[in-house]
Amino acid sequence: MEQFHQDGKVGFLGGCVIAAFKSFTLDSFVETVVYAALGTAVSFFVSMLLRYLVGKMKSR
């Protein structure tokens, strides 16, 4: 009986993964990569700016 439940779970997860991959397009993938890179760059520059400002405030 346990084998049936495992097969059902694997089948369900496999179907979900295939449906998710089917809905992805190259445009949405490229858009996601661009937004991720932009978010990374903005986060880096904000952290560098905050580090500079905190260092400047501590040296007063």
MMTF fields as JSON, N, C-alpha, C and O atoms, coordinates in Angstrom:
{
  "mmtfVersion": "1.0.0",
  "mmtfProducer": "UNKNOWN",
  "numBonds": 239,
  "numAtoms": 240,
  "numGroups": 60,
  "numChains": 1,
  "numModels": 1,
  "chainsPerModel": [1],
  "groupsPerChain": [60],
  "chainIdList": ["A"],
  "bondAtomList": [4, 2, 8, 6, 12, 10, 16, 14, 20, 18, 24, 22, 28, 26, 32, 30, 36, 34, 40, 38, 44, 42, 48, 46, 52, 50, 56, 54, 60, 58, 64, 62, 68, 66, 72, 70, 76, 74, 80, 78, 84, 82, 88, 86, 92, 90, 96, 94, 100, 98, 104, 102, 108, 106, 112, 110, 116, 114, 120, 118, 124, 122, 128, 126, 132, 130, 136, 134, 140, 138, 144, 142, 148, 146, 152, 150, 156, 154, 160, 158, 164, 162, 168, 166, 172, 170, 176, 174, 180, 178, 184, 182, 188, 186, 192, 190, 196, 194, 200, 198, 204, 202, 208, 206, 212, 210, 216, 214, 220, 218, 224, 222, 228, 226, 232, 230, 236, 234],
  "bondOrderList": [1, 1, 1, 1, 1, 1, 1, 1, 1, 1, 1, 1, 1, 1, 1, 1, 1, 1, 1, 1, 1, 1, 1, 1, 1, 1, 1, 1, 1, 1, 1, 1, 1, 1, 1, 1, 1, 1, 1, 1, 1, 1, 1, 1, 1, 1, 1, 1, 1, 1, 1, 1, 1, 1, 1, 1, 1, 1, 1],
  "groupList": [{"groupName": "MET", "atomNameList": ["N", "CA", "C", "O"], "elementList": ["N", "C", "C", "O"], "formalChargeList": [0, 0, 0, 0], "bondAtomList": [1, 0, 2, 1, 3, 2], "bondOrderList": [1, 1, 2], "singleLetterCode": "M", "chemCompType": "L-PEPTIDE LINKING"}, {"groupName": "GLU", "atomNameList": ["N", "CA", "C", "O"], "elementList": ["N", "C", "C", "O"], "formalChargeList": [0, 0, 0, 0], "bondAtomList": [1, 0, 2, 1, 3, 2], "bondOrderList": [1, 1, 2], "singleLetterCode": "E", "chemCompType": "L-PEPTIDE LINKING"}, {"groupName": "GLN", "atomNameList": ["N", "CA", "C", "O"], "elementList": ["N", "C", "C", "O"], "formalChargeList": [0, 0, 0, 0], "bondAtomList": [1, 0, 2, 1, 3, 2], "bondOrderList": [1, 1, 2], "singleLetterCode": "Q", "chemCompType": "L-PEPTIDE LINKING"}, {"groupName": "PHE", "atomNameList": ["N", "CA", "C", "O"], "elementList": ["N", "C", "C", "O"], "formalChargeList": [0, 0, 0, 0], "bondAtomList": [1, 0, 2, 1, 3, 2], "bondOrderList": [1, 1, 2], "singleLetterCode": "F", "chemCompType": "L-PEPTIDE LINKING"}, {"groupName": "HIS", "atomNameList": ["N", "CA", "C", "O"], "elementList": ["N", "C", "C", "O"], "formalChargeList": [0, 0, 0, 0], "bondAtomList": [1, 0, 2, 1, 3, 2], "bondOrderList": [1, 1, 2], "singleLetterCode": "H", "chemCompType": "L-PEPTIDE LINKING"}, {"groupName": "ASP", "atomNameList": ["N", "CA", "C", "O"], "elementList": ["N", "C", "C", "O"], "formalChargeList": [0, 0, 0, 0], "bondAtomList": [1, 0, 2, 1, 3, 2], "bondOrderList": [1, 1, 2], "singleLetterCode": "D", "chemCompType": "L-PEPTIDE LINKING"}, {"groupName": "GLY", "atomNameList": ["N", "CA", "C", "O"], "elementList": ["N", "C", "C", "O"], "formalChargeList": [0, 0, 0, 0], "bondAtomList": [1, 0, 2, 1, 3, 2], "bondOrderList": [1, 1, 2], "singleLetterCode": "G", "chemCompType": "PEPTIDE LINKING"}, {"groupName": "LYS", "atomNameList": ["N", "CA", "C", "O"], "elementList": ["N", "C", "C", "O"], "formalChargeList": [0, 0, 0, 0], "bondAtomList": [1, 0, 2, 1, 3, 2], "bondOrderList": [1, 1, 2], "singleLetterCode": "K", "chemCompType": "L-PEPTIDE LINKING"}, {"groupName": "VAL", "atomNameList": ["N", "CA", "C", "O"], "elementList": ["N", "C", "C", "O"], "formalChargeList": [0, 0, 0, 0], "bondAtomList": [1, 0, 2, 1, 3, 2], "bondOrderList": [1, 1, 2], "singleLetterCode": "V", "chemCompType": "L-PEPTIDE LINKING"}, {"groupName": "LEU", "atomNameList": ["N", "CA", "C", "O"], "elementList": ["N", "C", "C", "O"], "formalChargeList": [0, 0, 0, 0], "bondAtomList": [1, 0, 2, 1, 3, 2], "bondOrderList": [1, 1, 2], "singleLetterCode": "L", "chemCompType": "L-PEPTIDE LINKING"}, {"groupName": "CYS", "atomNameList": ["N", "CA", "C", "O"], "elementList": ["N", "C", "C", "O"], "formalChargeList": [0, 0, 0, 0], "bondAtomList": [1, 0, 2, 1, 3, 2], "bondOrderList": [1, 1, 2], "singleLetterCode": "C", "chemCompType": "L-PEPTIDE LINKING"}, {"groupName": "ILE", "atomNameList": ["N", "CA", "C", "O"], "elementList": ["N", "C", "C", "O"], "formalChargeList": [0, 0, 0, 0], "bondAtomList": [1, 0, 2, 1, 3, 2], "bondOrderList": [1, 1, 2], "singleLetterCode": "I", "chemCompType": "L-PEPTIDE LINKING"}, {"groupName": "ALA", "atomNameList": ["N", "CA", "C", "O"], "elementList": ["N", "C", "C", "O"], "formalChargeList": [0, 0, 0, 0], "bondAtomList": [1, 0, 2, 1, 3, 2], "bondOrderList": [1, 1, 2], "singleLetterCode": "A", "chemCompType": "L-PEPTIDE LINKING"}, {"groupName": "SER", "atomNameList": ["N", "CA", "C", "O"], "elementList": ["N", "C", "C", "O"], "formalChargeList": [0, 0, 0, 0], "bondAtomList": [1, 0, 2, 1, 3, 2], "bondOrderList": [1, 1, 2], "singleLetterCode": "S", "chemCompType": "L-PEPTIDE LINKING"}, {"groupName": "THR", "atomNameList": ["N", "CA", "C", "O"], "elementList": ["N", "C", "C", "O"], "formalChargeList": [0, 0, 0, 0], "bondAtomList": [1, 0, 2, 1, 3, 2], "bondOrderList": [1, 1, 2], "singleLetterCode": "T", "chemCompType": "L-PEPTIDE LINKING"}, {"groupName": "TYR", "atomNameList": ["N", "CA", "C", "O"], "elementList": ["N", "C", "C", "O"], "formalChargeList": [0, 0, 0, 0], "bondAtomList": [1, 0, 2, 1, 3, 2], "bondOrderList": [1, 1, 2], "singleLetterCode": "Y", "chemCompType": "L-PEPTIDE LINKING"}, {"groupName": "ARG", "atomNameList": ["N", "CA", "C", "O"], "elementList": ["N", "C", "C", "O"], "formalChargeList": [0, 0, 0, 0], "bondAtomList": [1, 0, 2, 1, 3, 2], "bondOrderList": [1, 1, 2], "singleLetterCode": "R", "chemCompType": "L-PEPTIDE LINKING"}],
  "groupTypeList": [0, 1, 2, 3, 4, 2, 5, 6, 7, 8, 6, 3, 9, 6, 6, 10, 8, 11, 12, 12, 3, 7, 13, 3, 14, 9, 5, 13, 3, 8, 1, 14, 8, 8, 15, 12, 12, 9, 6, 14, 12, 8, 13, 3, 3, 8, 13, 0, 9, 9, 16, 15, 9, 8, 6, 7, 0, 7, 13, 16],
  "groupIdList": [1, 2, 3, 4, 5, 6, 7, 8, 9, 10, 11, 12, 13, 14, 15, 16, 17, 18, 19, 20, 21, 22, 23, 24, 25, 26, 27, 28, 29, 30, 31, 32, 33, 34, 35, 36, 37, 38, 39, 40, 41, 42, 43, 44, 45, 46, 47, 48, 49, 50, 51, 52, 53, 54, 55, 56, 57, 58, 59, 60],
  "secStructList": [7, 2, 2, 2, 2, 2, 2, 2, 2, 2, 2, 2, 2, 2, 2, 2, 2, 2, 2, 2, 2, 2, 2, 7, 7, 2, 2, 2, 2, 2, 2, 2, 2, 2, 2, 2, 2, 2, 2, 2, 2, 2, 2, 2, 2, 2, 2, 2, 2, 2, 2, 2, 2, 2, 2, 2, 2, 2, 6, 7],
  "xCoordList": [0.82, 0.0, 0.867, 0.522, 1.993, 2.881, 3.484, 3.704, 3.754, 4.323, 3.379, 3.834, 2.083, 1.104, 1.168, 1.101, 1.297, 1.364, 2.635, 2.604, 3.746, 4.997, 4.894, 5.332, 4.32, 4.165, 3.254, 3.505, 2.216, 1.306, 1.98, 1.763, 2.804, 3.52, 4.522, 4.63, 5.257, 6.248, 5.558, 6.039, 4.449, 3.704, 3.168, 3.212, 2.664, 2.146, 3.259, 3.093, 4.402, 5.52, 6.073, 6.41, 6.167, 6.636, 5.715, 6.182, 4.424, 3.469, 3.567, 3.468, 3.76, 3.909, 5.167, 5.143, 6.258, 7.515, 7.391, 7.832, 6.799, 6.637, 5.727, 6.008, 4.652, 3.751, 4.456, 4.234, 5.299, 6.025, 7.021, 7.126, 7.748, 8.706, 8.004, 8.537, 6.831, 6.085, 5.631, 5.525, 5.362, 4.876, 6.002, 5.729, 7.258, 8.373, 8.657, 8.603, 8.957, 9.384, 10.775, 11.232, 11.437, 12.775, 12.727, 13.626, 11.687, 11.561, 11.449, 12.094, 10.638, 10.485, 11.77, 12.097, 12.495, 13.77, 14.786, 15.465, 14.892, 15.83, 15.44, 16.303, 14.147, 13.669, 14.037, 14.451, 13.89, 14.236, 15.727, 16.126, 16.552, 18.002, 18.402, 19.242, 17.8, 18.122, 17.71, 18.476, 16.51, 16.062, 16.928, 17.199, 17.361, 18.227, 19.573, 20.094, 20.137, 21.415, 21.273, 22.139, 20.189, 19.95, 19.769, 20.31, 19.023, 18.832, 20.128, 20.363, 20.969, 22.265, 23.146, 23.788, 23.176, 24.0, 23.51, 24.317, 22.213, 21.661, 21.957, 22.339, 21.787, 22.067, 23.536, 23.85, 24.426, 25.858, 26.185, 26.885, 25.679, 25.993, 25.37, 25.982, 24.183, 23.563, 24.363, 24.568, 24.819, 25.609, 26.945, 27.421, 27.556, 28.808, 28.574, 29.386, 27.471, 27.141, 26.89, 27.364, 26.152, 25.884, 27.164, 27.35, 28.047, 29.32, 30.136, 30.74, 30.148, 30.868, 30.268, 30.998, 28.939, 28.279, 28.469, 28.698, 28.379, 28.582, 30.024, 30.273, 30.971, 32.378, 32.641, 33.422, 31.997, 32.164, 31.553, 32.11, 30.418, 29.773, 30.583, 30.635, 31.214, 32.01, 33.289, 33.791, 33.819, 35.079, 34.885, 35.865, 33.659, 33.398, 33.736, 33.577],
  "yCoordList": [-1.192, 0.0, 1.261, 2.251, 1.227, 2.388, 2.69, 3.854, 1.655, 1.863, 2.69, 3.524, 2.471, 3.224, 4.714, 5.563, 5.031, 6.429, 7.096, 8.255, 6.372, 6.926, 7.191, 8.24, 6.251, 6.44, 7.624, 8.384, 7.782, 8.907, 10.238, 11.207, 10.286, 11.516, 11.871, 13.029, 10.863, 11.102, 11.546, 12.451, 10.924, 11.314, 12.73, 13.484, 13.09, 14.439, 15.473, 16.482, 15.217, 16.154, 16.249, 17.338, 15.123, 15.136, 15.943, 16.698, 15.79, 16.557, 18.046, 18.857, 18.407, 19.827, 20.417, 21.531, 19.67, 20.161, 20.321, 21.328, 19.344, 19.427, 20.593, 21.307, 20.798, 21.922, 23.255, 24.203, 23.334, 24.578, 24.858, 25.996, 23.844, 24.039, 24.396, 25.157, 23.856, 24.144, 25.598, 26.184, 26.184, 27.563, 28.59, 29.766, 28.174, 29.107, 29.389, 28.491, 30.64, 31.011, 31.614, 31.974, 31.721, 32.297, 33.758, 34.228, 34.47, 35.878, 36.04, 36.911, 35.212, 35.331, 34.929, 35.49, 33.965, 33.558, 34.693, 34.993, 35.324, 36.438, 37.603, 38.237, 37.881, 38.957, 38.678, 39.587, 37.445, 37.071, 37.235, 37.729, 36.827, 36.961, 38.431, 38.805, 39.267, 40.698, 41.332, 42.1, 41.02, 41.579, 41.092, 41.853, 39.849, 39.326, 40.041, 40.395, 40.255, 40.96, 42.407, 42.927, 43.053, 44.433, 44.524, 45.428, 43.606, 43.589, 43.352, 43.953, 42.485, 42.218, 43.457, 43.793, 44.136, 45.341, 46.44, 47.082, 46.662, 47.694, 47.356, 48.237, 46.111, 45.693, 45.92, 46.381, 45.602, 45.787, 47.261, 47.618, 48.118, 49.54, 50.182, 51.061, 49.766, 50.291, 49.859, 50.659, 48.607, 48.157, 48.892, 49.21, 49.167, 49.928, 51.364, 51.912, 51.975, 53.332, 53.384, 54.295, 52.416, 52.378, 52.154, 52.757, 51.294, 51.065, 52.361, 52.684, 53.091, 54.365, 55.374, 56.041, 55.484, 56.455, 56.113, 57.006, 54.842, 54.432, 54.683, 55.147, 54.387, 54.655, 56.134, 56.527, 56.95, 58.393, 58.909, 59.812, 58.35, 58.781, 58.34, 59.061, 57.173, 56.683, 57.492, 57.625, 58.03, 58.772, 60.186, 60.884, 60.612, 61.961, 62.053, 63.114],
  "zCoordList": [0.0, 0.0, 0.0, -0.645, 0.722, 0.785, -0.582, -0.915, -1.376, -2.707, -3.575, -4.358, -3.447, -4.231, -3.881, -4.771, -2.602, -2.184, -2.707, -3.122, -2.69, -3.202, -4.699, -5.173, -5.446, -6.886, -7.181, -8.116, -6.399, -6.586, -6.321, -7.048, -5.274, -4.943, -6.031, -6.434, -6.505, -7.551, -8.833, -9.515, -9.162, -10.357, -10.26, -11.232, -9.097, -8.88, -9.019, -9.704, -8.362, -8.437, -9.854, -10.32, -10.535, -11.921, -12.82, -13.673, -12.636, -13.423, -13.152, -14.073, -11.894, -11.548, -12.176, -12.698, -12.124, -12.694, -14.202, -14.755, -14.87, -16.324, -16.695, -17.658, -15.957, -16.235, -16.018, -16.771, -14.999, -14.741, -15.861, -16.318, -16.308, -17.395, -18.7, -19.507, -18.904, -20.124, -20.163, -21.241, -19.002, -18.964, -19.087, -19.33, -18.925, -19.048, -20.513, -21.354, -20.806, -22.149, -22.053, -20.969, -23.183, -23.202, -22.762, -22.064, -23.166, -22.777, -21.267, -20.685, -20.637, -19.184, -18.467, -17.421, -19.019, -18.422, -18.505, -17.523, -19.674, -19.849, -18.943, -18.336, -18.854, -17.986, -16.53, -15.81, -16.1, -14.728, -14.474, -13.419, -15.428, -15.283, -15.204, -14.386, -16.056, -16.051, -14.725, -14.143, -14.245, -12.964, -11.809, -10.88, -11.85, -10.79, -10.797, -9.739, -11.981, -12.08, -11.624, -10.92, -12.021, -11.605, -10.088, -9.452, -9.519, -8.074, -7.328, -6.28, -7.858, -7.239, -7.266, -6.271, -8.411, -8.537, -7.6, -6.927, -7.549, -6.667, -5.209, -4.438, -4.826, -3.456, -3.108, -2.011, -4.028, -3.794, -3.588, -2.64, -4.476, -4.369, -3.128, -2.52, -2.749, -1.53, -0.305, 0.608, -0.27, 0.878, 0.944, 2.035, -0.211, -0.213, 0.255, 1.0, -0.176, 0.251, 1.757, 2.436, 2.273, 3.711, 4.507, 5.564, 4.008, 4.692, 4.737, 5.759, 3.636, 3.574, 4.551, 5.284, 4.56, 5.438, 6.91, 7.725, 7.258, 8.65, 9.063, 10.176, 8.192, 8.494, 8.681, 9.547, 7.875, 7.988, 9.29, 9.915, 9.706, 10.951, 12.169, 13.166, 12.102, 13.233, 13.405, 14.521, 12.321, 12.404, 12.94, 13.197, 13.112, 13.651, 15.086, 15.69]
}
